[in-house]
Amino acid sequence: MQDLEHVFSYIISSQELDKSSIDLAQVISEKGIQTTRMDCMNVLSADGPNDKNNLRKNSLPLLMFYLKVVLNDNLISEEELRNIRFLKLLFGIEEGDFLKHTDLASETTNIIKSQVDLIYSDDEVSSQQAIHKVNLQEAFGLNYDEFLHLSSKAALESLERTGDWIRIDTFISEKDYHKWRKRNASLNRLENQESSSGNRQISQGVKDDVWNRDGGICVYCGSNENLEFDHIIPFSKGGSNTYRNIQLLCEPCNRSKSDKIG
């Protein structure tokens, strides 16, 4: 990411904001972190009331634009986080302001959800991704419950795919967790009914999900030839035809495994 002056010069060149926001961007492009709140007030005095409420109103779209530029690489660096803190202090932006803004609330929600979906897409949250979640919450001025609400859906979907709380390194609201448990209990009942019915056919939906999860290769040897869908717990020993009990194996590895569990 380039320094603050260069980023705000880019924002000005985009011509996507109104005049007041562009005027604020002009000051920051010239002074960078030396910009003062008085500088901002002086710019806005020509277009409207010279007060902190008017400053916050005109600066929120500008900060949102900056955040979108920052997130082009789906990461907030330490320098970028410092710049965000500086801008929020400069503009007097407080926790919850984005969600209170009529035009920016839905955009904030969509950005957070898309970022969180990306974090959970491989069903394992790295330490860097865990830090990114914290930075997103701070950058968009969300309290704990607000961020939890926006991220729970992606976390629960990942949990359904993996069944592993540790790998996804997350907290889920009690309300959402109970919803998940209730739904999961229903799924387990269906799985048990499926297994007891003697039907070992794996649905196409499960096959597609397993193929994507395992990357189209044998999970034992990495081969991508003569692949088969194998029951981790063999069907003959009560194993179900569900996502968590199916894996990709090449024919030789599957024959070697036979009816062993694993």
Residue pairs with C-beta under 8 A, 6 or more apart in sequence:
1 7
1 70
1 73
1 77
1 79
1 80
2 10
3 32
4 28
4 32
4 33
4 83
4 86
5 28
5 29
5 30
5 31
5 32
6 29
7 66
7 69
8 25
8 26
8 28
8 29
8 66
9 29
10 69
11 17
11 25
11 29
11 62
11 65
11 66
11 69
12 22
12 25
12 26
12 29
14 65
15 22
16 65
17 25
17 61
17 62
17 65
18 58
18 61
19 47
20 43
20 44
20 47
20 48
20 58
21 58
21 59
21 61
21 62
21 65
23 43
23 44
23 46
23 47
24 40
24 43
24 44
24 58
24 59
24 62
25 62
26 43
27 35
27 39
27 40
27 43
28 35
28 87
31 39
33 83
33 86
35 90
36 90
37 55
37 90
37 91
37 92
40 55
40 59
40 90
40 91
41 50
41 51
41 55
42 50
44 50
44 54
44 55
44 58
48 54
48 58
52 92
55 91
55 92
56 91
56 92
56 93
56 97
59 87
59 90
59 91
59 92
59 93
60 91
60 93
60 97
60 98
60 101
60 104
61 103
61 104
62 91
63 84
63 87
63 88
63 91
63 93
64 98
64 104
64 107
64 108
66 83
66 84
66 87
67 84
67 111
67 139
67 140
68 111
70 76
70 80
70 84
70 139
71 111
71 115
74 115
74 118
74 132
75 128
75 132
76 84
76 132
76 135
76 136
76 139
81 135
81 138
81 139
84 138
84 139
85 138
87 93
88 141
93 141
94 141
95 141
95 142
95 143
96 141
96 142
96 143
96 146
97 141
98 104
98 105
98 108
98 140
98 141
98 142
99 105
99 108
99 109
99 141
99 142
99 146
108 140
109 150
111 140
112 136
112 140
112 142
112 147
112 150
112 151
113 150
113 151
113 153
113 154
115 132
115 136
116 133
116 136
116 150
116 151
116 154
116 155
117 154
119 125
119 129
119 132
119 133
119 154
120 154
120 155
120 157
120 158
120 168
123 158
123 161
123 162
123 164
123 167
123 168
123 213
124 162
124 167
124 168
125 133
125 167
125 168
125 169
125 170
130 169
133 147
133 151
136 142
136 147
137 144
137 147
142 150
145 173
148 171
148 172
148 173
149 173
151 170
152 172
152 173
152 176
153 176
155 168
155 170
155 172
156 172
156 176
156 180
158 168
158 170
159 165
159 168
159 172
159 180
160 180
160 184
161 209
161 213
161 243
161 244
162 168
162 244
163 244
172 180
187 242
191 240
191 241
191 242
192 240
194 240
194 241
194 242
195 235
195 238
195 239
195 240
195 241
199 241
200 231
200 235
200 241
201 241
202 229
202 241
202 246
203 241
206 241
206 242
206 243
206 246
207 229
207 246
209 243
210 229
210 243
210 246
210 247
210 248
211 248
213 243
214 247
214 248
216 224
216 227
216 248
217 223
217 224
217 227
217 248
218 224
218 227
218 248
218 249
218 250
218 253
219 247
219 248
219 249
220 249
220 250
220 253
220 257
221 250
221 252
221 253
223 250
223 253
225 250
226 250
226 251
226 252
227 248
227 249
227 250
227 251
228 248
228 249
228 250
228 251
228 254
229 246
229 247
229 248
230 246
230 247
230 248
230 249
230 254
230 257
231 239
231 241
231 245
231 246
232 239
232 244
232 245
232 246
232 247
232 261
232 262
233 239
233 240
233 245
233 261
234 259
234 260
234 261
235 241
236 259
237 259
237 261
239 245
249 257
